[in-house]
Amino acid sequence: MAPEDIEALFRGETAHIEWKESHEAKDLLDAVCAFANDLADSKREGHLVIGVQARSGKPCGKYPQASTNTDEVQQKLVSLISSTKIIPHPVVHIETLEREGHLVFVLRVEPYAVPPVVKVNGTPYVRVGTVTQRANEAQLRRLEERRPIHHQPFDTRPCDGASAEDLDVPLLSAKYRAAQELDGDPDTFLPFAHWLTQQELGREMNGTWVPNNAAVLVYGLSPQSFYSGAYIDLVRYAGNDYDAPISVRQTITGPLLEQLKQAWTVLDALNMDVAGEDRGIQTTLAAMFPAPVLKELVRNMVQHRDYAAARAPSRIAWFDDRIELSNPGAPYGQAALGKFGEHSEYRNPKITQLLLDEGYVERAGRGVRRAEALLAREGHPPLEIETNGFTTVTVRRRRA
């Protein structure tokens, strides 16, 4: 940074400068989020200055130059900024300055290029003058509508860098021929590319047909080439915690249809029969977990995860006493209101439609409620839900 830019950081807080005394401030991520969202569309970096007094901008004494472990502080900042608490991850540069015998840490936050809106634990923040605050409905709408194409759901937007060759063309061609044969006038049926557009799998851009994100995720040859975290990490632990030995590990990749097939197959193999209810001299055998519940929760995970914002995979961790299914993204829209599964709203409406067309999901929004009812009938505790940037659903073994 130029000397004059450095001095400007300590003259006073502005729309692009905020002071914090410590890197442990509870609202530090809120300020990073607000600068990244750049409500004013200034396209200027925001500066979070850490280690100065809130009113004067002078070093607060927390980071003496002689005794502060600079690497430790920077590592904690990096860990916080790259955590799942803030999604999607903005670009943040960390610099260290020497000031009056003390260290000051400066986070330079680049405006996020386009929506989706940056959020902390599911809440968007913006900068209004010198104040960081939660975005109200009008401000959120302003952010979401900044560029019309990004006002659309992520899964209907064009997939950057993809072409028709990145899709399973033989599979889609077979669907096209089937639709053509069913048409009352097959001779005048739409050309293949036009049919793909009609099916809302992409659009023509600058003379080239480009698939959308849903098409690549559901029918792509290698979706992970475009979305590195779009896979399922499935682990069976021989015990009740993450320190237990791993007995099975599967990395499940490919298009979403194939991921569902593979995940269900592995879960069925792991879901061994164990002693169930005693009936006189007979002891019944039953699966450790109701198979329909596991299928529904994996379906829900693939259907609703936030593919736009995170590079982390979906995770299934199977322990002796429970299964934890963890997914990037908090419940979306109305689905975040009330009890988990009580309301339905689709983060990925096109993916939902494609999985529905393929017979993999229901759109009735009753899957989680059905799963809860089946667990109760078979003596399992209710589902446990945790949301902290990820949504984690825990299914426990039936009560003894």
C-alpha positions as CSV (number, residue, x, y, z in Angstrom):
1,M,0.0,0.0,0.0
2,A,1.2,3.5,-0.7
3,P,2.1,5.7,2.3
4,E,-0.8,8.1,1.7
5,D,-3.2,5.1,1.6
6,I,-1.8,3.8,4.8
7,E,-2.3,7.1,6.6
8,A,-5.8,7.3,5.4
9,L,-6.6,4.1,7.3
10,F,-6.0,5.9,10.6
11,R,-7.8,9.2,10.0
12,G,-11.2,7.9,10.7
13,E,-13.8,5.3,9.8
14,T,-15.5,5.7,6.5
15,A,-17.8,3.7,4.2
16,H,-14.6,1.7,3.2
17,I,-12.7,1.7,6.5
18,E,-13.7,0.0,9.8
19,W,-11.6,-0.2,13.0
20,K,-11.5,-3.2,15.4
21,E,-9.4,-3.7,18.5
22,S,-9.0,-7.4,18.2
23,H,-9.0,-10.2,15.7
24,E,-11.3,-12.0,18.1
25,A,-14.1,-9.4,17.7
26,K,-17.5,-11.2,17.4
27,D,-18.6,-9.0,14.6
28,L,-15.4,-9.1,12.5
29,L,-16.9,-11.4,9.9
30,D,-19.9,-9.2,9.7
31,A,-17.7,-6.3,8.5
32,V,-15.9,-8.5,6.0
33,C,-19.3,-9.6,4.7
34,A,-20.5,-6.0,4.4
35,F,-17.4,-4.9,2.5
36,A,-17.7,-7.9,0.1
37,N,-21.4,-7.1,-0.6
38,D,-20.5,-3.5,-1.6
39,L,-24.1,-2.2,-1.4
40,A,-23.1,1.1,-3.1
41,D,-21.6,-0.8,-6.0
42,S,-18.5,1.3,-5.6
43,K,-16.2,-1.5,-6.8
44,R,-13.7,-0.3,-4.1
45,E,-11.9,-2.5,-1.6
46,G,-13.0,-2.3,2.1
47,H,-10.4,-2.1,4.8
48,L,-10.8,-3.7,8.2
49,V,-8.1,-2.3,10.5
50,I,-7.4,-4.6,13.5
51,G,-5.5,-3.5,16.6
52,V,-6.6,0.1,17.0
53,Q,-8.8,1.9,19.4
54,A,-12.4,2.2,18.3
55,R,-12.6,6.0,18.7
56,S,-9.1,7.3,18.0
57,G,-7.6,4.8,15.5
58,K,-4.4,4.7,17.6
59,P,-2.9,1.3,18.5
60,C,-4.8,-0.3,21.3
61,G,-1.8,-2.1,22.8
62,K,-3.0,-5.7,22.0
63,Y,-0.3,-6.5,19.6
64,P,3.1,-5.2,20.8
65,Q,5.7,-5.5,18.0
66,A,8.2,-7.2,20.3
67,S,6.0,-10.0,21.6
68,T,3.2,-10.7,19.1
69,N,3.3,-13.9,17.1
70,T,2.4,-12.5,13.7
71,D,2.0,-15.8,12.0
72,E,-0.4,-17.1,14.7
73,V,-2.7,-14.1,14.4
74,Q,-2.7,-14.3,10.6
75,Q,-3.4,-18.0,10.6
76,K,-6.4,-17.4,12.9
77,L,-7.6,-14.7,10.6
78,V,-7.2,-17.0,7.5
79,S,-9.0,-19.8,9.3
80,L,-11.9,-17.5,10.2
81,I,-12.3,-16.0,6.7
82,S,-12.1,-19.4,5.0
83,S,-14.5,-21.1,7.4
84,T,-18.1,-22.1,6.5
85,K,-19.4,-19.3,8.7
86,I,-19.1,-16.9,5.7
87,I,-20.4,-18.1,2.4
88,P,-19.5,-17.6,-0.4
89,H,-15.9,-16.8,0.5
90,P,-14.8,-13.3,-0.5
91,V,-11.3,-12.5,-1.6
92,V,-9.5,-11.0,1.4
93,H,-5.8,-9.9,1.6
94,I,-4.1,-9.7,5.0
95,E,-1.3,-7.2,5.6
96,T,0.7,-6.3,8.7
97,L,1.7,-2.8,9.5
98,E,4.1,-1.4,12.2
99,R,2.6,1.5,14.1
100,E,4.1,3.2,17.2
101,G,5.8,0.1,18.4
102,H,2.7,-2.1,17.8
103,L,1.4,-4.2,15.0
104,V,-1.8,-3.5,13.1
105,F,-3.5,-6.1,10.8
106,V,-5.3,-4.9,7.8
107,L,-7.8,-7.0,5.9
108,R,-8.4,-5.7,2.4
109,V,-11.7,-7.1,1.2
110,E,-12.5,-7.1,-2.5
111,P,-16.1,-6.5,-3.6
112,Y,-17.7,-9.8,-4.5
113,A,-17.9,-9.8,-8.3
114,V,-21.5,-10.8,-8.7
115,P,-24.3,-12.3,-6.6
116,P,-24.9,-14.7,-4.8
117,V,-25.0,-12.4,-1.8
118,V,-22.2,-13.0,0.8
119,K,-23.7,-14.0,4.2
120,V,-22.5,-14.8,7.7
121,N,-24.3,-17.8,9.2
122,G,-27.0,-17.2,6.6
123,T,-27.4,-13.5,7.3
124,P,-26.3,-10.8,4.8
125,Y,-24.6,-7.6,6.0
126,V,-24.0,-4.3,4.3
127,R,-22.2,-1.1,4.9
128,V,-24.3,2.1,5.2
129,G,-22.0,5.1,5.8
130,T,-19.7,4.1,8.7
131,V,-22.1,1.4,10.0
132,T,-22.2,-2.3,9.4
133,Q,-25.7,-3.7,9.6
134,R,-27.9,-6.6,8.6
135,A,-29.3,-6.1,5.1
136,N,-33.0,-5.3,5.1
137,E,-35.3,-6.6,2.5
138,A,-34.9,-3.7,0.1
139,Q,-31.1,-3.8,0.4
140,L,-31.0,-7.5,-0.2
141,R,-33.2,-7.1,-3.3
142,R,-30.9,-4.4,-4.5
143,L,-27.9,-6.8,-4.2
144,E,-29.7,-9.7,-5.8
145,E,-30.9,-7.7,-8.7
146,R,-27.6,-5.9,-9.4
147,R,-27.1,-8.0,-12.6
148,P,-30.3,-9.4,-14.1
149,I,-28.8,-12.8,-15.1
150,H,-27.7,-13.3,-11.5
151,H,-31.2,-12.6,-10.2
152,Q,-32.0,-16.1,-11.5
153,P,-31.4,-19.2,-9.4
154,F,-27.9,-20.5,-9.6
155,D,-28.9,-23.7,-11.3
156,T,-30.5,-21.9,-14.3
157,R,-27.5,-19.7,-15.0
158,P,-25.1,-20.5,-17.8
159,C,-22.2,-22.7,-16.7
160,D,-19.0,-20.7,-17.2
161,G,-16.7,-22.4,-19.6
162,A,-19.0,-25.3,-20.5
163,S,-20.4,-26.4,-23.8
164,A,-22.7,-29.1,-25.1
165,E,-19.7,-31.5,-25.4
166,D,-19.5,-31.5,-21.5
167,L,-22.9,-33.2,-21.3
168,D,-23.8,-36.8,-21.8
169,V,-25.0,-36.3,-25.4
170,P,-25.9,-39.9,-26.1
171,L,-28.2,-39.9,-23.1
172,L,-29.8,-36.6,-24.0
173,S,-30.1,-37.7,-27.6
174,A,-32.0,-40.8,-26.6
175,K,-34.4,-38.6,-24.6
176,Y,-34.7,-36.3,-27.6
177,R,-35.6,-39.2,-30.0
178,A,-38.1,-40.5,-27.5
179,A,-39.8,-37.1,-27.3
180,Q,-39.7,-36.8,-31.1
181,E,-41.4,-40.2,-31.5
182,L,-44.1,-39.2,-29.1
183,D,-44.7,-35.9,-30.9
184,G,-47.8,-35.7,-33.2
185,D,-45.7,-34.3,-36.0
186,P,-42.1,-35.7,-35.7
187,D,-41.0,-34.4,-39.1
188,T,-41.3,-30.8,-37.9
189,F,-39.9,-31.5,-34.4
190,L,-37.4,-29.0,-32.9
191,P,-33.7,-29.4,-33.8
192,F,-31.7,-31.0,-30.9
193,A,-30.2,-27.7,-29.7
194,H,-33.5,-26.0,-29.7
195,W,-35.1,-28.9,-27.8
196,L,-32.4,-28.6,-25.2
197,T,-33.2,-24.9,-24.8
198,Q,-36.9,-25.8,-24.5
199,Q,-36.1,-28.2,-21.8
200,E,-34.4,-25.3,-19.9
201,L,-31.0,-27.0,-20.0
202,G,-29.2,-24.0,-21.5
203,R,-29.3,-21.3,-24.1
204,E,-27.6,-19.8,-27.1
205,M,-25.0,-17.2,-26.2
206,N,-23.0,-15.3,-28.9
207,G,-23.8,-18.0,-31.4
208,T,-22.9,-20.9,-29.2
209,W,-25.2,-23.1,-27.2
210,V,-24.2,-23.1,-23.5
211,P,-25.6,-25.5,-20.8
212,N,-26.7,-24.2,-17.5
213,N,-25.4,-25.3,-14.1
214,A,-28.3,-27.8,-13.6
215,A,-27.6,-29.5,-16.9
216,V,-23.9,-29.9,-16.1
217,L,-24.6,-31.2,-12.6
218,V,-27.3,-33.7,-13.6
219,Y,-26.2,-34.7,-17.1
220,G,-22.6,-33.7,-17.2
221,L,-19.8,-36.0,-18.1
222,S,-17.6,-34.6,-15.2
223,P,-19.4,-32.1,-13.1
224,Q,-16.5,-31.9,-10.7
225,S,-14.4,-30.2,-13.4
226,F,-16.7,-27.2,-12.9
227,Y,-17.7,-27.6,-9.3
228,S,-14.9,-29.1,-7.3
229,G,-17.0,-29.7,-4.2
230,A,-19.9,-31.4,-6.0
231,Y,-19.4,-34.9,-4.6
232,I,-20.2,-37.0,-1.5
233,D,-17.6,-38.0,1.0
234,L,-19.0,-41.1,2.7
235,V,-17.1,-42.6,5.7
236,R,-18.0,-45.5,8.0
237,Y,-16.3,-45.2,11.4
238,A,-15.8,-48.2,13.6
239,G,-16.8,-46.4,16.8
240,N,-18.8,-43.4,18.0
241,D,-16.5,-40.5,17.2
242,Y,-14.2,-39.1,14.5
243,D,-11.1,-40.5,16.1
244,A,-12.4,-44.1,15.6
245,P,-10.8,-46.2,12.9
246,I,-12.2,-45.9,9.4
247,S,-13.6,-49.2,8.1
248,V,-15.1,-47.9,4.8
249,R,-14.5,-44.7,2.8
250,Q,-16.1,-43.8,-0.6
251,T,-15.7,-40.7,-2.6
252,I,-18.8,-40.5,-4.7
253,T,-18.5,-38.4,-7.9
254,G,-20.1,-38.0,-11.3
255,P,-23.4,-36.5,-12.2
256,L,-26.0,-36.2,-9.4
257,L,-28.1,-39.1,-10.7
258,E,-25.0,-41.4,-10.5
259,Q,-24.2,-40.0,-7.0
260,L,-27.6,-40.9,-5.7
261,K,-27.3,-44.5,-7.1
262,Q,-23.9,-45.0,-5.7
263,A,-24.7,-43.5,-2.3
264,W,-27.8,-45.6,-1.9
265,T,-25.9,-48.8,-2.9
266,V,-23.2,-48.1,-0.3
267,L,-25.6,-47.2,2.4
268,D,-27.7,-50.4,1.8
269,A,-24.6,-52.5,2.1
270,L,-23.6,-50.9,5.4
271,N,-27.1,-51.0,6.8
272,M,-26.8,-54.6,8.3
273,D,-29.5,-56.4,10.1
274,V,-29.2,-56.4,13.9
275,A,-31.3,-57.9,16.7
276,G,-34.6,-56.2,17.0
277,E,-37.8,-56.8,19.0
278,D,-38.0,-60.0,21.2
279,R,-41.1,-62.0,20.5
280,G,-41.1,-64.9,22.9
281,I,-38.5,-67.4,21.9
282,Q,-37.8,-65.5,18.7
283,T,-35.7,-62.4,18.2
284,T,-36.5,-60.4,15.0
285,L,-33.8,-58.9,12.8
286,A,-34.1,-55.3,11.5
287,A,-31.8,-52.9,9.7
288,M,-29.9,-50.5,11.9
289,F,-31.7,-47.6,10.2
290,P,-34.9,-47.5,8.1
291,A,-33.7,-47.6,4.5
292,P,-36.3,-45.2,3.2
293,V,-35.2,-42.6,5.7
294,L,-31.6,-42.8,4.6
295,K,-32.6,-42.6,0.9
296,E,-34.8,-39.5,1.6
297,L,-32.1,-37.7,3.5
298,V,-29.5,-38.4,0.8
299,R,-32.0,-37.2,-1.8
300,N,-32.6,-34.1,0.2
301,M,-28.9,-33.5,0.6
302,V,-28.1,-33.7,-3.2
303,Q,-31.2,-31.7,-4.2
304,H,-30.8,-28.8,-1.8
305,R,-27.1,-28.3,-1.3
306,D,-25.5,-24.9,-2.1
307,Y,-23.5,-25.7,-5.2
308,A,-22.8,-22.0,-5.9
309,A,-21.0,-21.0,-2.7
310,A,-18.8,-23.7,-1.3
311,R,-16.1,-26.1,-2.5
312,A,-16.6,-28.4,0.4
313,P,-18.4,-31.7,-0.4
314,S,-21.5,-33.2,1.1
315,R,-20.5,-35.6,3.9
316,I,-22.0,-38.7,5.3
317,A,-20.4,-39.9,8.5
318,W,-21.7,-43.3,9.8
319,F,-20.9,-44.1,13.4
320,D,-21.9,-47.1,15.5
321,D,-24.7,-45.1,17.2
322,R,-25.7,-42.5,14.5
323,I,-25.3,-41.2,11.0
324,E,-24.5,-37.5,10.3
325,L,-25.3,-36.1,6.9
326,S,-23.8,-32.6,6.4
327,N,-24.4,-30.3,3.5
328,P,-23.0,-26.9,2.4
329,G,-25.7,-24.2,2.8
330,A,-28.4,-23.4,5.4
331,P,-32.0,-24.2,4.7
332,Y,-33.2,-21.9,1.9
333,G,-35.9,-19.2,1.9
334,Q,-39.2,-20.4,3.5
335,A,-37.5,-23.7,4.3
336,A,-35.5,-21.9,6.9
337,L,-38.7,-21.0,8.9
338,G,-40.1,-23.2,11.6
339,K,-39.2,-26.9,12.1
340,F,-36.8,-28.5,9.6
341,G,-38.8,-30.0,6.7
342,E,-42.0,-28.1,7.7
343,H,-41.8,-25.6,4.8
344,S,-40.6,-26.1,1.2
345,E,-38.7,-23.8,-1.0
346,Y,-36.1,-24.8,-3.6
347,R,-32.6,-23.3,-3.8
348,N,-32.2,-25.4,-7.0
349,P,-35.6,-25.4,-8.7
350,K,-34.2,-26.8,-12.0
351,I,-32.2,-29.5,-10.4
352,T,-35.3,-30.4,-8.4
353,Q,-37.3,-30.6,-11.6
354,L,-34.8,-32.8,-13.4
355,L,-34.5,-35.2,-10.5
356,L,-38.3,-35.2,-10.3
357,D,-38.5,-36.0,-14.1
358,E,-36.0,-38.8,-13.5
359,G,-38.0,-40.3,-10.7
360,Y,-35.5,-39.5,-7.9
361,V,-37.4,-37.0,-5.8
362,E,-40.8,-35.9,-4.8
363,R,-41.8,-32.3,-5.1
364,A,-44.6,-32.6,-2.6
365,G,-42.2,-31.4,0.2
366,R,-43.3,-34.3,2.5
367,G,-40.1,-36.3,2.5
368,V,-38.6,-35.1,5.8
369,R,-42.0,-35.4,7.5
370,R,-42.4,-38.9,6.3
371,A,-38.9,-39.8,7.5
372,E,-39.6,-38.4,10.9
373,A,-42.8,-40.4,11.1
374,L,-41.1,-43.6,10.1
375,L,-38.3,-43.0,12.6
376,A,-40.9,-42.6,15.4
377,R,-42.7,-45.8,14.4
378,E,-39.5,-47.8,14.6
379,G,-38.4,-46.4,17.9
380,H,-35.7,-44.0,16.8
381,P,-35.2,-40.6,18.4
382,P,-36.2,-37.5,16.3
383,L,-33.8,-36.1,13.7
384,E,-31.3,-33.7,15.1
385,I,-30.7,-30.6,13.0
386,E,-27.7,-28.1,13.2
387,T,-27.2,-25.2,10.9
388,N,-24.0,-23.1,10.9
389,G,-23.3,-22.4,7.3
390,F,-23.7,-26.2,6.8
391,T,-26.9,-28.1,7.5
392,T,-26.2,-31.3,9.5
393,V,-28.9,-33.9,10.0
394,T,-28.2,-36.6,12.6
395,V,-30.1,-39.9,12.6
396,R,-29.6,-42.0,15.8
397,R,-30.0,-45.7,16.4
398,R,-33.3,-46.8,17.9
399,R,-33.7,-46.7,21.6
400,A,-32.8,-49.8,23.5
